C-alpha cells in the first residue's frame, strides 16, 4: 500500500475570500519535489464541529495529513482543541513548546527594550499556543519559534505561509 497525502486548510478568512489560499499549490510543490503527490485537500471554516469531523477522518485514515491554520491563541482558533476532541485525549501544555514560547517572549522583550515579565497576563495567554493534545510532538518553527505539533501522521502548522511552509518541509525531511 502506498502512502497517501492529504491537506486540510482551516479558516473562515479562506472560506470568505478575505485571504486567498496559498497552501494547496505550495503543498503540491513541496511533495512533487520529493517525488510525492497530494491525494486530497479539504477546506474547512472555523466551525469546531466541522474541524473535529475532518480531523477524526484524518487520524483514522493513516495518511500523512497537513493541517494549516487555527493553532494560535485567538478566539477563532479551534484546531488544537478539535484535534484533542477528535482523538479523545486531554490538552496539555507541552514542556518543549512552553520553553520555546518563553524564549520567544524573552527575545521580543529584549528587542523592544523592555523587561520580560513571565507572569504578565498577555504572556500567560501566549502559552496557550503550546497547549496540544496529550502525546503530541512539536514541529519547530524557524520563523518565530512558536511550534506546531504532530500526532501520529497528522501535522499541524500555522495558517501563515512564512511559518507553515518551512515547518512542512521539516516534517517531510524528518
C-alpha positions, 0 to 999 in steps of 0.5 A: 500500500502506498502512502497517501497525502492529504491537506486540510486548510482551516479558516473562515478568512479562506472560506470568505475570500478575505485571504486567498489560499496559498497552501494547496499549490505550495503543498503540491510543490513541496511533495512533487519535489520529493517525488510525492503527490497530494491525494486530497485537500479539504477546506474547512471554516472555523466551525469546531464541529466541522474541524473535529469531523475532518480531523477524526477522518484524518487520524483514522485514515493513516495518511500523512495529513497537513493541517494549516491554520487555527493553532494560535491563541485567538478566539477563532482558533479551534484546531488544537482543541478539535484535534484533542476532541477528535482523538479523545485525549486531554490538552496539555501544555507541552514542556518543549513548546512552553520553553520555546514560547518563553524564549520567544517572549524573552527575545521580543522583550529584549528587542523592544527594550523592555523587561520580560515579565513571565507572569504578565497576563498577555504572556500567560495567554501566549502559552496557550499556543503550546497547549496540544493534545496529550502525546503530541510532538512539536514541529519547530518553527524557524520563523518565530519559534512558536511550534506546531505539533504532530500526532501520529501522521497528522501535522499541524502548522500555522495558517501563515505561509512564512511559518507553515511552509518551512515547518512542512518541509521539516516534517517531510525531511524528518 
